[in-house]
Every structure is written in structure tokens, then in C-alpha cells.
């Protein structure tokens, strides 16, 4: 059974920092591209509810949404089957539910973790 379990969300003030973690089980983690998506409050456009924030390939290549470049860092620890998202200089517009996603042919999702940034 595949499980992706996110943790680390919470409430912070603007300019604060959080680090999200996603622990995977039931997959060969090192084979998977790992992604962090976010779904902002009220975002209900079908097919566009979740926005890609950052991704990291099995080889460690990373990509980021323009809105988070220079502020967020994605990393992975294959020995721990865990992917991280370090979030700095947080803004109120970063408020969202953040989802971990694993892709390698199959596509798996975590349950999400809430990040709330207050001004």
C-alpha cells in the first residue's frame, strides 16, 4: 500500500519560514519524481485546482514555480524516503494546502498539509 504522509504545516506570520516533509512508503522512492503542489483557498477551476510549486527528479534536478523561486527549496533524502520543502520569506499569498505527489508512471498523492501565512 502506497502512502505519502506530509507534515510540517502550520501558521506563521509574513516573512516567516516553514519546512514541509513528506515520508513515502510502498514505492521505490528513488525511482520517483517528487513534487509539491498547492491548492489555494477558493481555487475551484476544474483541472487547475492544484498548482505545481516545486519538483525534484530522481537524479536531483529541481524546478520551481516562478512565484517561489529564491524563497523555496525542494530536496530529497532517498535513504529516508522523504522529500522536503523549505519555505522562507513566506507571504500571505502562499496560504494553501500543500500536497506531496509522487510520479513514475503511477501517480500518488498525500493528504495535504495546511500552510497559513498571516500579514
MDAnalysis code that builds the backbone (N, CA, C; Angstrom):
import MDAnalysis as mda
import numpy as np

u = mda.Universe.empty(357, n_residues=119, atom_resindex=np.repeat(np.arange(119), 3), trajectory=True)
u.add_TopologyAttr("name", ["N", "CA", "C"] * 119)
u.add_TopologyAttr("resid", np.arange(1, 120))
u.add_TopologyAttr("resname", ["UNK", "UNK", "UNK", "UNK", "UNK", "UNK", "UNK", "UNK", "UNK", "UNK", "UNK", "UNK", "UNK", "UNK", "UNK", "UNK", "UNK", "UNK", "UNK", "UNK", "UNK", "UNK", "UNK", "UNK", "UNK", "UNK", "UNK", "UNK", "UNK", "UNK", "UNK", "UNK", "UNK", "UNK", "UNK", "UNK", "UNK", "UNK", "UNK", "UNK", "UNK", "UNK", "UNK", "UNK", "UNK", "UNK", "UNK", "UNK", "UNK", "UNK", "UNK", "UNK", "UNK", "UNK", "UNK", "UNK", "UNK", "UNK", "UNK", "UNK", "UNK", "UNK", "UNK", "UNK", "UNK", "UNK", "UNK", "UNK", "UNK", "UNK", "UNK", "UNK", "UNK", "UNK", "UNK", "UNK", "UNK", "UNK", "UNK", "UNK", "UNK", "UNK", "UNK", "UNK", "UNK", "UNK", "UNK", "UNK", "UNK", "UNK", "UNK", "UNK", "UNK", "UNK", "UNK", "UNK", "UNK", "UNK", "UNK", "UNK", "UNK", "UNK", "UNK", "UNK", "UNK", "UNK", "UNK", "UNK", "UNK", "UNK", "UNK", "UNK", "UNK", "UNK", "UNK", "UNK", "UNK", "UNK", "UNK"])
u.atoms.positions = np.array([
    [0.845, -1.182, 0.000],
    [0.000, 0.000, 0.000],
    [0.890, 1.246, 0.000],
    [0.619, 2.141, -0.945],
    [1.408, 3.351, -1.065],
    [0.863, 4.399, -0.103],
    [1.767, 5.042, 0.619],
    [1.385, 6.151, 1.495],
    [2.367, 7.291, 1.347],
    [1.834, 8.491, 1.236],
    [2.624, 9.722, 1.296],
    [2.056, 10.524, 2.455],
    [2.882, 10.778, 3.450],
    [2.411, 11.452, 4.657],
    [3.160, 12.766, 4.829],
    [2.412, 13.871, 4.676],
    [3.009, 15.197, 4.829],
    [2.969, 15.638, 6.273],
    [3.920, 16.464, 6.628],
    [3.934, 17.079, 7.956],
    [4.674, 18.402, 7.864],
    [4.536, 19.203, 8.903],
    [5.288, 20.452, 8.974],
    [4.497, 21.702, 8.678],
    [3.247, 21.547, 8.272],
    [2.442, 22.735, 8.015],
    [2.105, 23.456, 9.307],
    [1.517, 24.634, 9.165],
    [1.149, 25.404, 10.339],
    [0.852, 26.835, 9.974],
    [0.794, 27.664, 11.000],
    [0.508, 29.084, 10.827],
    [1.741, 29.895, 11.179],
    [2.089, 30.820, 10.306],
    [3.238, 31.693, 10.536],
    [2.878, 33.096, 10.091],
    [3.664, 34.041, 10.547],
    [3.500, 35.420, 10.087],
    [4.305, 35.636, 8.816],
    [3.900, 36.660, 8.107],
    [4.594, 37.020, 6.873],
    [6.089, 37.165, 7.142],
    [6.896, 36.683, 6.194],
    [8.363, 36.661, 6.252],
    [8.898, 35.494, 7.072],
    [8.010, 34.686, 7.625],
    [8.442, 33.536, 8.388],
    [8.843, 32.362, 7.514],
    [9.186, 31.265, 8.175],
    [9.659, 30.073, 7.473],
    [8.965, 28.822, 8.000],
    [8.835, 27.855, 7.129],
    [8.349, 26.526, 7.481],
    [9.087, 25.514, 6.627],
    [9.205, 24.305, 7.136],
    [9.727, 23.207, 6.332],
    [8.712, 22.080, 6.340],
    [8.261, 21.720, 5.143],
    [7.345, 20.598, 4.985],
    [8.140, 19.333, 4.708],
    [7.628, 18.224, 5.194],
    [8.218, 16.917, 4.933],
    [7.153, 15.992, 4.370],
    [7.586, 15.061, 3.553],
    [6.681, 14.043, 3.003],
    [7.405, 12.710, 3.050],
    [6.914, 11.829, 3.885],
    [7.501, 10.497, 4.022],
    [6.723, 9.512, 3.171],
    [7.433, 8.795, 2.311],
    [6.799, 7.857, 1.390],
    [7.053, 6.425, 1.821],
    [6.068, 5.594, 1.569],
    [6.221, 4.162, 1.796],
    [5.436, 3.415, 0.727],
    [5.864, 2.186, 0.445],
    [5.154, 1.380, -0.539],
    [5.591, 1.613, -1.967],
    [6.594, 2.468, -2.177],
    [7.130, 2.712, -3.515],
    [8.656, 2.646, -3.459],
    [9.265, 2.444, -4.634],
    [10.730, 2.544, -4.718],
    [11.015, 4.031, -4.893],
    [11.209, 4.690, -3.791],
    [11.228, 6.152, -3.726],
    [12.225, 6.755, -4.718],
    [13.384, 6.154, -4.847],
    [14.439, 6.727, -5.678],
    [14.084, 6.742, -7.159],
    [13.063, 6.013, -7.556],
    [12.636, 5.979, -8.950],
    [11.699, 7.137, -9.298],
    [11.131, 7.761, -8.281],
    [10.026, 8.690, -8.475],
    [10.467, 10.143, -8.526],
    [9.875, 10.897, -9.471],
    [9.911, 12.347, -9.386],
    [8.958, 12.761, -8.268],
    [9.444, 13.608, -7.384],
    [8.632, 14.055, -6.247],
    [8.265, 15.521, -6.431],
    [7.031, 15.808, -6.179],
    [6.500, 17.142, -6.438],
    [5.765, 17.666, -5.208],
    [5.774, 18.964, -5.077],
    [4.907, 19.655, -4.124],
    [3.938, 20.528, -4.925],
    [2.662, 20.347, -4.647],
    [1.604, 21.166, -5.236],
    [0.934, 21.965, -4.122],
    [0.256, 23.036, -4.507],
    [-0.555, 23.755, -3.533],
    [-1.931, 24.035, -4.122],
    [-2.893, 24.107, -3.234],
    [-4.254, 24.477, -3.609],
    [-4.673, 25.619, -2.712],
    [-4.811, 26.794, -3.311],
    [-5.150, 27.991, -2.544],
    [-6.632, 27.990, -2.202],
    [-7.009, 28.701, -1.152],
    [-8.416, 28.771, -0.769],
    [-9.277, 29.290, -1.909],
    [-10.372, 28.606, -2.166],
    [-11.311, 29.067, -3.172],
    [-10.920, 28.762, -4.599],
    [-9.787, 28.103, -4.801],
    [-9.361, 27.793, -6.170],
    [-10.135, 26.566, -6.635],
    [-11.114, 26.772, -7.508],
    [-12.025, 25.694, -7.873],
    [-12.098, 25.438, -9.370],
    [-11.168, 26.011, -10.164],
    [-11.227, 25.788, -11.602],
    [-10.937, 24.324, -11.882],
    [-11.874, 23.614, -12.489],
    [-11.660, 22.175, -12.746],
    [-10.381, 21.929, -13.520],
    [-9.592, 20.994, -13.034],
    [-8.336, 20.658, -13.685],
    [-7.194, 21.567, -13.311],
    [-7.491, 22.661, -12.601],
    [-6.443, 23.620, -12.231],
    [-6.479, 23.914, -10.750],
    [-7.094, 22.998, -9.987],
    [-7.232, 23.280, -8.574],
    [-5.881, 23.322, -7.881],
    [-4.975, 22.453, -8.316],
    [-3.675, 22.374, -7.665],
    [-2.596, 22.917, -8.589],
    [-1.703, 23.700, -8.005],
    [-0.626, 24.342, -8.762],
    [0.709, 23.720, -8.362],
    [1.523, 23.391, -9.357],
    [2.842, 22.835, -9.071],
    [3.723, 23.909, -8.462],
    [4.300, 23.617, -7.313],
    [5.180, 24.551, -6.612],
    [6.639, 24.227, -6.898],
    [6.996, 22.943, -6.777],
    [8.388, 22.539, -6.957],
    [8.426, 21.057, -7.260],
    [9.457, 20.657, -7.993],
    [9.634, 19.245, -8.308],
    [11.113, 18.891, -8.236],
    [11.371, 17.624, -7.948],
    [12.750, 17.144, -7.915],
    [12.773, 15.767, -8.570],
    [13.667, 15.598, -9.517],
    [13.755, 14.354, -10.276],
    [14.509, 13.298, -9.466],
    [14.475, 12.058, -9.942],
    [15.266, 11.031, -9.260],
    [16.748, 11.389, -9.181],
    [17.232, 12.104, -10.173],
    [18.640, 12.498, -10.180],
    [18.947, 13.752, -9.398],
    [17.902, 14.414, -8.901],
    [18.104, 15.596, -8.078],
    [17.905, 16.919, -8.782],
    [17.530, 16.906, -10.062],
    [17.240, 18.164, -10.765],
    [15.964, 18.769, -10.211],
    [15.963, 20.081, -10.087],
    [14.820, 20.759, -9.482],
    [14.222, 21.802, -10.414],
    [12.938, 22.046, -10.223],
    [12.229, 23.114, -10.924],
    [11.262, 23.763, -9.949],
    [11.035, 25.049, -10.153],
    [10.176, 25.802, -9.244],
    [9.203, 26.678, -10.014],
    [8.054, 26.894, -9.411],
    [7.147, 27.915, -9.927],
    [7.817, 29.275, -9.774],
    [7.540, 30.170, -10.723],
    [8.162, 31.492, -10.673],
    [7.874, 32.206, -9.358],
    [6.700, 31.968, -8.815],
    [6.274, 32.683, -7.614],
    [7.078, 32.311, -6.370],
    [7.799, 31.178, -6.406],
    [8.530, 30.735, -5.215],
    [10.033, 30.671, -5.426],
    [10.491, 30.957, -6.630],
    [11.935, 30.902, -6.901],
    [12.690, 31.843, -5.973],
    [13.763, 31.325, -5.404],
    [14.559, 32.118, -4.481],
    [14.052, 32.093, -3.048],
    [12.849, 31.566, -2.841],
    [12.289, 31.514, -1.481],
    [12.108, 30.079, -0.986],
    [11.771, 29.165, -1.896],
    [11.521, 27.768, -1.527],
    [12.641, 26.885, -2.068],
    [12.946, 25.821, -1.348],
    [13.928, 24.840, -1.790],
    [13.379, 23.439, -1.572],
    [13.375, 22.652, -2.642],
    [12.959, 21.258, -2.543],
    [14.205, 20.386, -2.474],
    [14.136, 19.344, -1.650],
    [15.248, 18.401, -1.545],
    [14.687, 17.027, -1.220],
    [15.530, 16.023, -1.400],
    [15.086, 14.661, -1.108],
    [16.192, 13.898, -0.414],
    [15.784, 12.948, 0.424],
    [16.700, 12.030, 1.094],
    [16.231, 10.631, 0.755],
    [16.866, 10.022, -0.222],
    [16.429, 8.704, -0.676],
    [16.616, 7.637, 0.409],
    [17.572, 7.828, 1.301],
    [17.769, 6.860, 2.382],
    [16.600, 6.870, 3.362],
    [15.933, 8.029, 3.462],
    [14.802, 8.156, 4.385],
    [13.461, 8.153, 3.659],
    [13.486, 7.991, 2.340],
    [12.242, 8.010, 1.545],
    [11.430, 9.274, 1.832],
    [12.126, 10.394, 1.903],
    [11.477, 11.638, 2.314],
    [11.872, 12.781, 1.386],
    [10.884, 13.607, 1.065],
    [11.112, 14.830, 0.312],
    [10.738, 16.008, 1.197],
    [11.476, 17.098, 1.037],
    [11.280, 18.279, 1.882],
    [10.980, 19.504, 1.028],
    [10.317, 20.458, 1.634],
    [10.130, 21.751, 1.007],
    [10.427, 22.813, 2.068],
    [11.577, 23.457, 1.934],
    [11.922, 24.562, 2.824],
    [11.300, 25.832, 2.254],
    [10.555, 26.513, 3.090],
    [9.805, 27.688, 2.663],
    [10.263, 28.877, 3.506],
    [10.831, 29.867, 2.839],
    [11.311, 31.072, 3.513],
    [10.609, 32.295, 2.943],
    [10.727, 33.390, 3.685],
    [10.121, 34.660, 3.246],
    [8.675, 34.461, 2.828],
    [7.942, 33.751, 3.659],
    [6.565, 33.416, 3.318],
    [5.689, 34.653, 3.221],
    [4.737, 34.588, 2.294],
    [3.819, 35.683, 2.033],
    [2.394, 35.196, 2.261],
    [1.476, 36.108, 2.546],
    [0.079, 35.677, 2.717],
    [-0.459, 34.908, 1.509],
    [0.008, 35.247, 0.327],
    [-0.470, 34.544, -0.863],
    [0.069, 33.118, -0.978],
    [0.992, 32.725, -0.106],
    [1.441, 31.339, -0.052],
    [0.461, 30.458, 0.726],
    [-0.520, 31.075, 1.364],
    [-1.512, 30.321, 2.120],
    [-2.224, 29.330, 1.216],
    [-2.173, 28.054, 1.590],
    [-2.747, 26.998, 0.758],
    [-2.612, 25.670, 1.492],
    [-3.266, 24.681, 0.950],
    [-2.983, 23.301, 1.344],
    [-1.891, 22.788, 0.409],
    [-0.831, 22.250, 0.986],
    [0.295, 21.756, 0.206],
    [0.244, 20.229, 0.146],
    [0.345, 19.713, -1.066],
    [0.247, 18.282, -1.300],
    [1.558, 17.731, -1.845],
    [1.941, 16.606, -1.330],
    [3.072, 15.844, -1.856],
    [2.566, 14.919, -2.953],
    [3.347, 14.775, -4.004],
    [2.962, 13.940, -5.144],
    [4.165, 13.155, -5.626],
    [3.945, 11.885, -5.958],
    [4.995, 11.022, -6.487],
    [4.580, 10.522, -7.858],
    [5.455, 10.695, -8.839],
    [5.144, 10.283, -10.198],
    [6.235, 9.401, -10.772],
    [5.831, 8.251, -11.315],
    [6.726, 7.380, -12.097],
    [5.816, 6.413, -12.819],
    [5.164, 6.907, -13.854],
    [4.090, 6.123, -14.443],
    [2.865, 6.285, -13.563],
    [2.873, 5.642, -12.444],
    [1.793, 5.855, -11.461],
    [1.906, 7.240, -10.848],
    [0.811, 7.639, -10.211],
    [0.702, 8.994, -9.677],
    [0.045, 8.898, -8.312],
    [0.775, 9.266, -7.268],
    [0.259, 9.131, -5.908],
    [0.254, 10.493, -5.209],
    [-0.711, 10.668, -4.296],
    [-0.881, 11.924, -3.576],
    [-0.926, 11.694, -2.075],
    [-0.413, 12.670, -1.344],
    [-0.604, 12.707, 0.095],
    [-1.929, 13.371, 0.426],
    [-2.192, 13.473, 1.725],
    [-3.473, 14.009, 2.170],
    [-3.468, 15.529, 2.274],
    [-2.296, 16.129, 2.213],
    [-2.181, 17.581, 2.262],
    [-1.896, 18.088, 3.664],
    [-1.220, 19.226, 3.713],
    [-0.954, 19.893, 4.982],
    [-1.196, 21.392, 4.792],
    [-1.876, 21.993, 5.743],
    [-2.272, 23.396, 5.623],
    [-1.127, 24.319, 6.011],
    [-0.893, 25.312, 5.177],
    [0.045, 26.395, 5.486],
    [-0.740, 27.702, 5.454],
    [-0.687, 28.424, 6.558],
    [-1.391, 29.694, 6.652],
    [-0.388, 30.784, 7.018],
    [-0.337, 31.817, 6.184],
    [0.584, 32.924, 6.399],
    [-0.235, 34.186, 6.639],
    [-0.046, 34.782, 7.776],
    [-0.794, 35.993, 8.119],
    [0.089, 37.223, 7.948],
    [-0.569, 38.316, 7.598],
    [0.187, 39.565, 7.356],
    [0.406, 40.325, 8.647],
])
